[in-house]
Structures are given as C-alpha cells and as structure tokens.
Amino acid sequence: MEEKKYEVIMCIVHAGYSSIAMDAAKKAGARGGTVIHGRGTANRESEAFFHIAIEPEKEIVIIIVPEEIKDNVLKALYEGAGLNTQGGGIAFSLSAEKVIGLS
C-alpha cells in the first residue's frame, strides 16, 4: 500500500487576514488549518527614520494538504492574500516526511 504524500503550507499575513487566507485555501481544496499569532521584523531604515521600533503583528496559517493540491492552494493563497493584496502575505510549502491523524 502506497503512503499518501502531504505538504505543509505556511502563509504569513498581516494580522486580521488569516480568515481570508484560510477561505482561499479551502476553495482550492484544503480542509482546515491552524493560525499562530506572531510579529514581523521591521527594516532598520524605517526604525531610524521614525525613531521608534516597528514590530508589525502577523498571523501564520499552517495548512497540511495532499501533495497533488499543493500548487492550487499556493496559487489561491497568492491571489487571495498575497503581497499585492491587503493581506500582504507570503506562502511557501515544505515536504511533510510523515503525517498521522488525517484521514
């Protein structure tokens, strides 16, 4: 019996946009995901100019999908919450060596 292959997709968006990213991923076939809150790092030039530390709030959406729908989910994330949207997101995938708990 051949083991099904999965990919982990991570999408980092501005705070408040994780539901938009998740909706886009679900339309492309993802079943669900997990959101982790975080903060980004500002570039040094902005901090020097404004004389304040800038730490933008971020949300990280983690989605495990079958390998065969990975490209469709990544494309949907780019279109729905990518850099050229208000979500300002980036997304990438990593191969998942072993996955348990999914049916």
Biopython code that builds the backbone (N, CA, C, O; Angstrom):
import numpy as np
from Bio.PDB.StructureBuilder import StructureBuilder

atoms = [
    (1, "MET", "N", (0.838, -1.187, 0.000)),
    (1, "MET", "CA", (0.000, 0.000, 0.000)),
    (1, "MET", "C", (0.880, 1.248, 0.000)),
    (1, "MET", "O", (1.739, 1.412, 0.867)),
    (2, "GLU", "N", (0.664, 2.112, -0.965)),
    (2, "GLU", "CA", (1.479, 3.321, -1.078)),
    (2, "GLU", "C", (1.005, 4.378, -0.082)),
    (2, "GLU", "O", (-0.190, 4.638, 0.055)),
    (3, "GLU", "N", (1.973, 4.976, 0.606)),
    (3, "GLU", "CA", (1.670, 6.016, 1.588)),
    (3, "GLU", "C", (1.385, 7.337, 0.868)),
    (3, "GLU", "O", (2.123, 7.741, -0.031)),
    (4, "LYS", "N", (0.300, 8.002, 1.282)),
    (4, "LYS", "CA", (-0.065, 9.278, 0.665)),
    (4, "LYS", "C", (0.943, 10.348, 1.067)),
    (4, "LYS", "O", (1.372, 10.394, 2.220)),
    (5, "LYS", "N", (1.324, 11.207, 0.125)),
    (5, "LYS", "CA", (2.291, 12.271, 0.400)),
    (5, "LYS", "C", (1.558, 13.575, 0.697)),
    (5, "LYS", "O", (0.560, 13.907, 0.057)),
    (6, "TYR", "N", (2.077, 14.304, 1.684)),
    (6, "TYR", "CA", (1.489, 15.570, 2.107)),
    (6, "TYR", "C", (2.525, 16.684, 2.077)),
    (6, "TYR", "O", (3.730, 16.436, 2.116)),
    (7, "GLU", "N", (2.036, 17.901, 2.008)),
    (7, "GLU", "CA", (2.865, 19.101, 2.065)),
    (7, "GLU", "C", (2.345, 19.996, 3.186)),
    (7, "GLU", "O", (1.141, 20.049, 3.439)),
    (8, "VAL", "N", (3.249, 20.693, 3.850)),
    (8, "VAL", "CA", (2.878, 21.700, 4.841)),
    (8, "VAL", "C", (2.981, 23.045, 4.135)),
    (8, "VAL", "O", (4.040, 23.404, 3.620)),
    (9, "ILE", "N", (1.883, 23.783, 4.115)),
    (9, "ILE", "CA", (1.888, 25.120, 3.530)),
    (9, "ILE", "C", (1.821, 26.124, 4.667)),
    (9, "ILE", "O", (0.966, 26.027, 5.546)),
    (10, "MET", "N", (2.721, 27.081, 4.643)),
    (10, "MET", "CA", (2.727, 28.152, 5.631)),
    (10, "MET", "C", (2.484, 29.460, 4.905)),
    (10, "MET", "O", (3.132, 29.760, 3.902)),
    (11, "CYS", "N", (1.544, 30.233, 5.419)),
    (11, "CYS", "CA", (1.212, 31.521, 4.827)),
    (11, "CYS", "C", (1.279, 32.566, 5.938)),
    (11, "CYS", "O", (0.570, 32.460, 6.939)),
    (12, "ILE", "N", (2.120, 33.561, 5.764)),
    (12, "ILE", "CA", (2.298, 34.623, 6.755)),
    (12, "ILE", "C", (1.619, 35.873, 6.222)),
    (12, "ILE", "O", (1.984, 36.389, 5.165)),
    (13, "VAL", "N", (0.613, 36.363, 6.972)),
    (13, "VAL", "CA", (-0.178, 37.518, 6.538)),
    (13, "VAL", "C", (-0.226, 38.553, 7.651)),
    (13, "VAL", "O", (0.109, 38.263, 8.800)),
    (14, "HIS", "N", (-0.650, 39.774, 7.296)),
    (14, "HIS", "CA", (-0.878, 40.804, 8.300)),
    (14, "HIS", "C", (-1.977, 40.326, 9.254)),
    (14, "HIS", "O", (-2.871, 39.577, 8.859)),
    (15, "ALA", "N", (-1.899, 40.766, 10.506)),
    (15, "ALA", "CA", (-2.905, 40.388, 11.497)),
    (15, "ALA", "C", (-4.292, 40.758, 10.988)),
    (15, "ALA", "O", (-4.497, 41.835, 10.428)),
    (16, "GLY", "N", (-5.239, 39.849, 11.191)),
    (16, "GLY", "CA", (-6.608, 40.081, 10.760)),
    (16, "GLY", "C", (-6.948, 39.495, 9.405)),
    (16, "GLY", "O", (-8.107, 39.542, 8.993)),
    (17, "TYR", "N", (-5.970, 38.945, 8.702)),
    (17, "TYR", "CA", (-6.204, 38.429, 7.358)),
    (17, "TYR", "C", (-6.093, 36.913, 7.260)),
    (17, "TYR", "O", (-6.138, 36.367, 6.158)),
    (18, "SER", "N", (-5.950, 36.224, 8.380)),
    (18, "SER", "CA", (-5.818, 34.770, 8.326)),
    (18, "SER", "C", (-7.092, 34.103, 7.824)),
    (18, "SER", "O", (-7.016, 33.083, 7.139)),
    (19, "SER", "N", (-8.261, 34.653, 8.147)),
    (19, "SER", "CA", (-9.503, 34.033, 7.680)),
    (19, "SER", "C", (-9.639, 34.166, 6.164)),
    (19, "SER", "O", (-10.183, 33.270, 5.519)),
    (20, "ILE", "N", (-9.160, 35.258, 5.589)),
    (20, "ILE", "CA", (-9.177, 35.421, 4.132)),
    (20, "ILE", "C", (-8.260, 34.385, 3.483)),
    (20, "ILE", "O", (-8.611, 33.780, 2.470)),
    (21, "ALA", "N", (-7.081, 34.187, 4.078)),
    (21, "ALA", "CA", (-6.145, 33.187, 3.561)),
    (21, "ALA", "C", (-6.748, 31.788, 3.675)),
    (21, "ALA", "O", (-6.657, 30.993, 2.739)),
    (22, "MET", "N", (-7.358, 31.490, 4.812)),
    (22, "MET", "CA", (-7.930, 30.158, 5.013)),
    (22, "MET", "C", (-9.098, 29.917, 4.078)),
    (22, "MET", "O", (-9.244, 28.816, 3.548)),
    (23, "ASP", "N", (-9.936, 30.924, 3.865)),
    (23, "ASP", "CA", (-11.053, 30.792, 2.916)),
    (23, "ASP", "C", (-10.543, 30.487, 1.510)),
    (23, "ASP", "O", (-11.106, 29.644, 0.812)),
    (24, "ALA", "N", (-9.487, 31.167, 1.099)),
    (24, "ALA", "CA", (-8.906, 30.936, -0.233)),
    (24, "ALA", "C", (-8.367, 29.508, -0.333)),
    (24, "ALA", "O", (-8.567, 28.832, -1.342)),
    (25, "ALA", "N", (-7.687, 29.057, 0.712)),
    (25, "ALA", "CA", (-7.129, 27.700, 0.711)),
    (25, "ALA", "C", (-8.237, 26.653, 0.661)),
    (25, "ALA", "O", (-8.109, 25.649, -0.039)),
    (26, "LYS", "N", (-9.315, 26.878, 1.393)),
    (26, "LYS", "CA", (-10.435, 25.922, 1.387)),
    (26, "LYS", "C", (-11.093, 25.830, 0.019)),
    (26, "LYS", "O", (-11.490, 24.746, -0.409)),
    (27, "LYS", "N", (-11.211, 26.963, -0.672)),
    (27, "LYS", "CA", (-11.791, 26.944, -2.023)),
    (27, "LYS", "C", (-10.933, 26.124, -2.980)),
    (27, "LYS", "O", (-11.429, 25.605, -3.980)),
    (28, "ALA", "N", (-9.634, 26.010, -2.668)),
    (28, "ALA", "CA", (-8.722, 25.239, -3.510)),
    (28, "ALA", "C", (-8.589, 23.789, -3.040)),
    (28, "ALA", "O", (-7.808, 23.024, -3.606)),
    (29, "GLY", "N", (-9.346, 23.408, -2.008)),
    (29, "GLY", "CA", (-9.345, 22.006, -1.589)),
    (29, "GLY", "C", (-8.794, 21.703, -0.212)),
    (29, "GLY", "O", (-8.904, 20.565, 0.246)),
    (30, "ALA", "N", (-8.202, 22.677, 0.470)),
    (30, "ALA", "CA", (-7.706, 22.436, 1.831)),
    (30, "ALA", "C", (-8.898, 22.236, 2.758)),
    (30, "ALA", "O", (-9.968, 22.802, 2.533)),
    (31, "ARG", "N", (-8.712, 21.434, 3.796)),
    (31, "ARG", "CA", (-9.820, 21.136, 4.701)),
    (31, "ARG", "C", (-9.804, 22.004, 5.956)),
    (31, "ARG", "O", (-10.851, 22.188, 6.578)),
    (32, "GLY", "N", (-8.670, 22.533, 6.339)),
    (32, "GLY", "CA", (-8.582, 23.343, 7.545)),
    (32, "GLY", "C", (-7.142, 23.728, 7.799)),
    (32, "GLY", "O", (-6.248, 23.384, 7.026)),
    (33, "GLY", "N", (-6.927, 24.438, 8.881)),
    (33, "GLY", "CA", (-5.575, 24.879, 9.202)),
    (33, "GLY", "C", (-5.486, 25.363, 10.627)),
    (33, "GLY", "O", (-6.458, 25.308, 11.381)),
    (34, "THR", "N", (-4.326, 25.833, 10.984)),
    (34, "THR", "CA", (-4.050, 26.364, 12.311)),
    (34, "THR", "C", (-3.453, 27.748, 12.161)),
    (34, "THR", "O", (-2.615, 27.975, 11.288)),
    (35, "VAL", "N", (-3.880, 28.680, 13.009)),
    (35, "VAL", "CA", (-3.365, 30.049, 12.974)),
    (35, "VAL", "C", (-2.539, 30.294, 14.223)),
    (35, "VAL", "O", (-2.970, 30.009, 15.340)),
    (36, "ILE", "N", (-1.346, 30.827, 14.014)),
    (36, "ILE", "CA", (-0.457, 31.206, 15.110)),
    (36, "ILE", "C", (-0.211, 32.706, 15.003)),
    (36, "ILE", "O", (0.053, 33.218, 13.915)),
    (37, "HIS", "N", (-0.296, 33.397, 16.108)),
    (37, "HIS", "CA", (-0.038, 34.842, 16.110)),
    (37, "HIS", "C", (1.462, 35.087, 16.266)),
    (37, "HIS", "O", (2.151, 34.351, 16.972)),
    (38, "GLY", "N", (1.954, 36.122, 15.604)),
    (38, "GLY", "CA", (3.377, 36.443, 15.661)),
    (38, "GLY", "C", (3.611, 37.904, 15.380)),
    (38, "GLY", "O", (2.669, 38.692, 15.300)),
    (39, "ARG", "N", (4.844, 38.255, 15.233)),
    (39, "ARG", "CA", (5.190, 39.633, 14.871)),
    (39, "ARG", "C", (6.324, 39.597, 13.873)),
    (39, "ARG", "O", (7.194, 38.726, 13.916)),
    (40, "GLY", "N", (6.296, 40.561, 12.974)),
    (40, "GLY", "CA", (7.326, 40.662, 11.958)),
    (40, "GLY", "C", (8.485, 41.498, 12.464)),
    (40, "GLY", "O", (8.457, 42.024, 13.577)),
    (41, "THR", "N", (9.488, 41.609, 11.639)),
    (41, "THR", "CA", (10.624, 42.466, 11.967)),
    (41, "THR", "C", (10.656, 43.595, 10.958)),
    (41, "THR", "O", (10.519, 43.367, 9.757)),
    (42, "ALA", "N", (10.833, 44.793, 11.435)),
    (42, "ALA", "CA", (10.877, 45.959, 10.548)),
    (42, "ALA", "C", (12.292, 46.140, 10.022)),
    (42, "ALA", "O", (13.256, 45.634, 10.596)),
    (43, "ASN", "N", (12.397, 46.873, 8.915)),
    (43, "ASN", "CA", (13.748, 47.127, 8.443)),
    (43, "ASN", "C", (14.367, 48.281, 9.240)),
    (43, "ASN", "O", (13.655, 49.136, 9.766)),
    (44, "ARG", "N", (15.639, 48.293, 9.316)),
    (44, "ARG", "CA", (16.381, 49.257, 10.137)),
    (44, "ARG", "C", (16.186, 50.708, 9.668)),
    (44, "ARG", "O", (16.172, 51.626, 10.488)),
    (45, "GLU", "N", (16.037, 50.912, 8.368)),
    (45, "GLU", "CA", (15.868, 52.268, 7.851)),
    (45, "GLU", "C", (14.586, 52.908, 8.368)),
    (45, "GLU", "O", (14.586, 54.087, 8.723)),
    (46, "SER", "N", (13.491, 52.146, 8.416)),
    (46, "SER", "CA", (12.232, 52.675, 8.933)),
    (46, "SER", "C", (12.363, 53.037, 10.410)),
    (46, "SER", "O", (11.879, 54.083, 10.842)),
    (47, "GLU", "N", (13.011, 52.180, 11.175)),
    (47, "GLU", "CA", (13.179, 52.442, 12.600)),
    (47, "GLU", "C", (14.023, 53.703, 12.818)),
    (47, "GLU", "O", (13.715, 54.512, 13.693)),
    (48, "ALA", "N", (15.076, 53.869, 12.032)),
    (48, "ALA", "CA", (15.937, 55.041, 12.188)),
    (48, "ALA", "C", (15.204, 56.324, 11.801)),
    (48, "ALA", "O", (15.356, 57.349, 12.466)),
    (49, "PHE", "N", (14.418, 56.275, 10.740)),
    (49, "PHE", "CA", (13.699, 57.449, 10.271)),
    (49, "PHE", "C", (12.630, 57.901, 11.269)),
    (49, "PHE", "O", (12.515, 59.090, 11.566)),
    (50, "PHE", "N", (11.848, 56.944, 11.784)),
    (50, "PHE", "CA", (10.753, 57.289, 12.692)),
    (50, "PHE", "C", (11.176, 57.340, 14.157)),
    (50, "PHE", "O", (10.409, 57.800, 15.002)),
    (51, "HIS", "N", (12.377, 56.877, 14.470)),
    (51, "HIS", "CA", (12.902, 56.835, 15.843)),
    (51, "HIS", "C", (12.017, 56.010, 16.768)),
    (51, "HIS", "O", (11.892, 56.307, 17.956)),
    (52, "ILE", "N", (11.408, 54.976, 16.211)),
    (52, "ILE", "CA", (10.629, 54.043, 17.022)),
    (52, "ILE", "C", (10.865, 52.631, 16.499)),
    (52, "ILE", "O", (11.228, 52.430, 15.340)),
    (53, "ALA", "N", (10.653, 51.673, 17.373)),
    (53, "ALA", "CA", (10.743, 50.276, 16.952)),
    (53, "ALA", "C", (9.397, 49.864, 16.357)),
    (53, "ALA", "O", (8.351, 50.068, 16.973)),
    (54, "ILE", "N", (9.431, 49.286, 15.163)),
    (54, "ILE", "CA", (8.213, 48.864, 14.485)),
    (54, "ILE", "C", (8.191, 47.339, 14.465)),
    (54, "ILE", "O", (9.085, 46.701, 13.910)),
    (55, "GLU", "N", (7.163, 46.767, 15.073)),
    (55, "GLU", "CA", (7.008, 45.325, 15.080)),
    (55, "GLU", "C", (5.590, 44.984, 14.620)),
    (55, "GLU", "O", (4.695, 44.822, 15.449)),
    (56, "PRO", "N", (5.383, 44.876, 13.322)),
    (56, "PRO", "CA", (4.038, 44.622, 12.817)),
    (56, "PRO", "C", (3.511, 43.259, 13.263)),
    (56, "PRO", "O", (4.247, 42.273, 13.282)),
    (57, "GLU", "N", (2.228, 43.217, 13.621)),
    (57, "GLU", "CA", (1.576, 41.973, 14.018)),
    (57, "GLU", "C", (1.341, 41.107, 12.777)),
    (57, "GLU", "O", (0.980, 41.610, 11.714)),
    (58, "LYS", "N", (1.548, 39.828, 12.928)),
    (58, "LYS", "CA", (1.378, 38.876, 11.826)),
    (58, "LYS", "C", (0.546, 37.694, 12.303)),
    (58, "LYS", "O", (0.392, 37.464, 13.502)),
    (59, "GLU", "N", (0.016, 36.955, 11.344)),
    (59, "GLU", "CA", (-0.632, 35.679, 11.612)),
    (59, "GLU", "C", (-0.028, 34.655, 10.661)),
    (59, "GLU", "O", (0.156, 34.928, 9.475)),
    (60, "ILE", "N", (0.275, 33.485, 11.187)),
    (60, "ILE", "CA", (0.854, 32.412, 10.391)),
    (60, "ILE", "C", (-0.201, 31.325, 10.265)),
    (60, "ILE", "O", (-0.645, 30.765, 11.266)),
    (61, "VAL", "N", (-0.597, 31.030, 9.047)),
    (61, "VAL", "CA", (-1.578, 29.989, 8.783)),
    (61, "VAL", "C", (-0.812, 28.749, 8.347)),
    (61, "VAL", "O", (-0.047, 28.790, 7.383)),
    (62, "ILE", "N", (-1.020, 27.650, 9.060)),
    (62, "ILE", "CA", (-0.351, 26.387, 8.753)),
    (62, "ILE", "C", (-1.411, 25.414, 8.252)),
    (62, "ILE", "O", (-2.403, 25.149, 8.931)),
    (63, "ILE", "N", (-1.185, 24.890, 7.053)),
    (63, "ILE", "CA", (-2.156, 24.015, 6.407)),
    (63, "ILE", "C", (-1.425, 22.772, 5.895)),
    (63, "ILE", "O", (-0.383, 22.886, 5.250)),
    (64, "ILE", "N", (-1.964, 21.597, 6.179)),
    (64, "ILE", "CA", (-1.407, 20.351, 5.641)),
    (64, "ILE", "C", (-2.347, 19.876, 4.542)),
    (64, "ILE", "O", (-3.543, 19.693, 4.764)),
    (65, "VAL", "N", (-1.786, 19.681, 3.355)),
    (65, "VAL", "CA", (-2.609, 19.276, 2.204)),
    (65, "VAL", "C", (-1.958, 18.101, 1.487)),
    (65, "VAL", "O", (-0.744, 17.910, 1.567)),
    (66, "PRO", "N", (-2.772, 17.314, 0.783)),
    (66, "PRO", "CA", (-2.196, 16.284, -0.077)),
    (66, "PRO", "C", (-1.305, 16.945, -1.143)),
    (66, "PRO", "O", (-1.616, 18.022, -1.652)),
    (67, "GLU", "N", (-0.219, 16.289, -1.458)),
    (67, "GLU", "CA", (0.758, 16.850, -2.401)),
    (67, "GLU", "C", (0.125, 17.279, -3.725)),
    (67, "GLU", "O", (0.553, 18.266, -4.323)),
    (68, "GLU", "N", (-0.890, 16.547, -4.187)),
    (68, "GLU", "CA", (-1.457, 16.846, -5.506)),
    (68, "GLU", "C", (-2.245, 18.149, -5.564)),
    (68, "GLU", "O", (-2.506, 18.641, -6.662)),
    (69, "ILE", "N", (-2.639, 18.730, -4.425)),
    (69, "ILE", "CA", (-3.364, 20.017, -4.482)),
    (69, "ILE", "C", (-2.508, 21.189, -3.999)),
    (69, "ILE", "O", (-2.987, 22.321, -3.936)),
    (70, "LYS", "N", (-1.263, 20.928, -3.663)),
    (70, "LYS", "CA", (-0.374, 21.968, -3.139)),
    (70, "LYS", "C", (-0.299, 23.186, -4.046)),
    (70, "LYS", "O", (-0.454, 24.311, -3.572)),
    (71, "ASP", "N", (-0.066, 22.990, -5.328)),
    (71, "ASP", "CA", (0.081, 24.120, -6.253)),
    (71, "ASP", "C", (-1.199, 24.948, -6.343)),
    (71, "ASP", "O", (-1.142, 26.177, -6.396)),
    (72, "ASN", "N", (-2.349, 24.281, -6.360)),
    (72, "ASN", "CA", (-3.625, 25.003, -6.411)),
    (72, "ASN", "C", (-3.844, 25.835, -5.146)),
    (72, "ASN", "O", (-4.334, 26.961, -5.220)),
    (73, "VAL", "N", (-3.484, 25.284, -3.994)),
    (73, "VAL", "CA", (-3.655, 26.016, -2.735)),
    (73, "VAL", "C", (-2.698, 27.211, -2.689)),
    (73, "VAL", "O", (-3.098, 28.306, -2.292)),
    (74, "LEU", "N", (-1.454, 27.013, -3.084)),
    (74, "LEU", "CA", (-0.497, 28.124, -3.109)),
    (74, "LEU", "C", (-0.970, 29.241, -4.037)),
    (74, "LEU", "O", (-0.865, 30.419, -3.698)),
    (75, "LYS", "N", (-1.485, 28.871, -5.199)),
    (75, "LYS", "CA", (-1.987, 29.874, -6.149)),
    (75, "LYS", "C", (-3.167, 30.632, -5.538)),
    (75, "LYS", "O", (-3.245, 31.855, -5.654)),
    (76, "ALA", "N", (-4.073, 29.918, -4.895)),
    (76, "ALA", "CA", (-5.233, 30.556, -4.266)),
    (76, "ALA", "C", (-4.805, 31.498, -3.144)),
    (76, "ALA", "O", (-5.389, 32.570, -2.981)),
    (77, "LEU", "N", (-3.801, 31.114, -2.377)),
    (77, "LEU", "CA", (-3.292, 31.988, -1.311)),
    (77, "LEU", "C", (-2.674, 33.251, -1.902)),
    (77, "LEU", "O", (-2.879, 34.349, -1.384)),
    (78, "TYR", "N", (-1.923, 33.094, -2.978)),
    (78, "TYR", "CA", (-1.308, 34.250, -3.637)),
    (78, "TYR", "C", (-2.376, 35.216, -4.138)),
    (78, "TYR", "O", (-2.259, 36.428, -3.961)),
    (79, "GLU", "N", (-3.408, 34.678, -4.756)),
    (79, "GLU", "CA", (-4.463, 35.531, -5.310)),
    (79, "GLU", "C", (-5.331, 36.162, -4.220)),
    (79, "GLU", "O", (-5.765, 37.305, -4.363)),
    (80, "GLY", "N", (-5.587, 35.434, -3.139)),
    (80, "GLY", "CA", (-6.483, 35.922, -2.095)),
    (80, "GLY", "C", (-5.830, 36.737, -1.007)),
    (80, "GLY", "O", (-6.450, 37.645, -0.452)),
    (81, "ALA", "N", (-4.571, 36.423, -0.692)),
    (81, "ALA", "CA", (-3.920, 37.085, 0.447)),
    (81, "ALA", "C", (-2.445, 37.355, 0.198)),
    (81, "ALA", "O", (-1.681, 37.518, 1.149)),
    (82, "GLY", "N", (-2.032, 37.404, -1.057)),
    (82, "GLY", "CA", (-0.618, 37.585, -1.397)),
    (82, "GLY", "C", (-0.103, 39.001, -1.195)),
    (82, "GLY", "O", (-0.829, 39.874, -0.719)),
    (83, "LEU", "N", (1.136, 39.218, -1.554)),
    (83, "LEU", "CA", (1.798, 40.512, -1.357)),
    (83, "LEU", "C", (1.056, 41.675, -1.993)),
    (83, "LEU", "O", (1.107, 42.791, -1.477)),
    (84, "ASN", "N", (0.371, 41.438, -3.096)),
    (84, "ASN", "CA", (-0.333, 42.513, -3.793)),
    (84, "ASN", "C", (-1.764, 42.713, -3.299)),
    (84, "ASN", "O", (-2.560, 43.377, -3.963)),
    (85, "THR", "N", (-2.094, 42.146, -2.144)),
    (85, "THR", "CA", (-3.419, 42.311, -1.548)),
    (85, "THR", "C", (-3.257, 43.004, -0.193)),
    (85, "THR", "O", (-2.135, 43.238, 0.255)),
    (86, "GLN", "N", (-4.363, 43.328, 0.450)),
    (86, "GLN", "CA", (-4.282, 43.941, 1.780)),
    (86, "GLN", "C", (-3.686, 42.983, 2.809)),
    (86, "GLN", "O", (-3.128, 43.423, 3.815)),
    (87, "GLY", "N", (-3.801, 41.672, 2.563)),
    (87, "GLY", "CA", (-3.221, 40.686, 3.478)),
    (87, "GLY", "C", (-1.707, 40.721, 3.481)),
    (87, "GLY", "O", (-1.075, 40.345, 4.468)),
    (88, "GLY", "N", (-1.116, 41.175, 2.372)),
    (88, "GLY", "CA", (0.333, 41.312, 2.275)),
    (88, "GLY", "C", (1.089, 40.036, 2.570)),
    (88, "GLY", "O", (2.177, 40.081, 3.143)),
    (89, "GLY", "N", (0.535, 38.901, 2.190)),
    (89, "GLY", "CA", (1.089, 37.625, 2.605)),
    (89, "GLY", "C", (2.121, 37.023, 1.690)),
    (89, "GLY", "O", (2.227, 37.360, 0.511)),
    (90, "ILE", "N", (2.886, 36.114, 2.281)),
    (90, "ILE", "CA", (3.776, 35.239, 1.530)),
    (90, "ILE", "C", (3.401, 33.809, 1.917)),
    (90, "ILE", "O", (2.911, 33.572, 3.021)),
    (91, "ALA", "N", (3.624, 32.879, 1.029)),
    (91, "ALA", "CA", (3.321, 31.487, 1.316)),
    (91, "ALA", "C", (4.416, 30.609, 0.732)),
    (91, "ALA", "O", (5.030, 30.938, -0.283)),
    (92, "PHE", "N", (4.642, 29.496, 1.394)),
    (92, "PHE", "CA", (5.618, 28.530, 0.912)),
    (92, "PHE", "C", (5.210, 27.153, 1.403)),
    (92, "PHE", "O", (4.398, 27.026, 2.319)),
    (93, "SER", "N", (5.774, 26.129, 0.793)),
    (93, "SER", "CA", (5.453, 24.768, 1.205)),
    (93, "SER", "C", (6.722, 24.026, 1.593)),
    (93, "SER", "O", (7.826, 24.333, 1.144)),
    (94, "LEU", "N", (6.511, 23.045, 2.441)),
    (94, "LEU", "CA", (7.579, 22.157, 2.890)),
    (94, "LEU", "C", (7.060, 20.733, 2.781)),
    (94, "LEU", "O", (5.886, 20.471, 3.042)),
    (95, "SER", "N", (7.916, 19.836, 2.404)),
    (95, "SER", "CA", (7.512, 18.439, 2.327)),
    (95, "SER", "C", (7.315, 17.890, 3.747)),
    (95, "SER", "O", (8.125, 18.148, 4.637)),
    (96, "ALA", "N", (6.248, 17.144, 3.944)),
    (96, "ALA", "CA", (5.993, 16.508, 5.247)),
    (96, "ALA", "C", (6.442, 15.058, 5.158)),
    (96, "ALA", "O", (5.893, 14.276, 4.382)),
    (97, "GLU", "N", (7.437, 14.706, 5.950)),
    (97, "GLU", "CA", (8.006, 13.346, 5.922)),
    (97, "GLU", "C", (6.960, 12.307, 6.290)),
    (97, "GLU", "O", (6.775, 11.332, 5.562)),
    (98, "LYS", "N", (6.279, 12.500, 7.400)),
    (98, "LYS", "CA", (5.240, 11.578, 7.876)),
    (98, "LYS", "C", (4.096, 12.397, 8.430)),
    (98, "LYS", "O", (4.327, 13.417, 9.079)),
    (99, "VAL", "N", (2.874, 11.977, 8.190)),
    (99, "VAL", "CA", (1.694, 12.650, 8.717)),
    (99, "VAL", "C", (0.779, 11.607, 9.333)),
    (99, "VAL", "O", (0.468, 10.593, 8.706)),
    (100, "ILE", "N", (0.349, 11.857, 10.558)),
    (100, "ILE", "CA", (-0.640, 10.985, 11.196)),
    (100, "ILE", "C", (-1.816, 11.863, 11.642)),
    (100, "ILE", "O", (-1.662, 13.069, 11.838)),
    (101, "GLY", "N", (-2.961, 11.260, 11.797)),
    (101, "GLY", "CA", (-4.118, 11.999, 12.280)),
    (101, "GLY", "C", (-5.013, 12.571, 11.204)),
    (101, "GLY", "O", (-6.049, 13.158, 11.517)),
    (102, "LEU", "N", (-4.642, 12.416, 9.944)),
    (102, "LEU", "CA", (-5.502, 12.855, 8.841)),
    (102, "LEU", "C", (-6.098, 11.630, 8.183)),
    (102, "LEU", "O", (-5.437, 10.600, 8.051)),
    (103, "SER", "N", (-7.345, 11.743, 7.771)),
    (103, "SER", "CA", (-7.961, 10.617, 7.087)),
    (103, "SER", "C", (-8.317, 10.992, 5.667)),
    (103, "SER", "O", (-8.849, 10.167, 4.926)),
]
sb = StructureBuilder()
sb.init_structure("model")
sb.init_model(0)
sb.init_chain("A")
sb.init_seg("    ")
for serial, (resi, resn, name, xyz) in enumerate(atoms, 1):
    if name == "N":
        sb.init_residue(resn, " ", resi, " ")
    sb.init_atom(name, np.array(xyz, "f"), 0.0, 1.0, " ", f" {name:<3s}", serial, name[0])
structure = sb.get_structure()
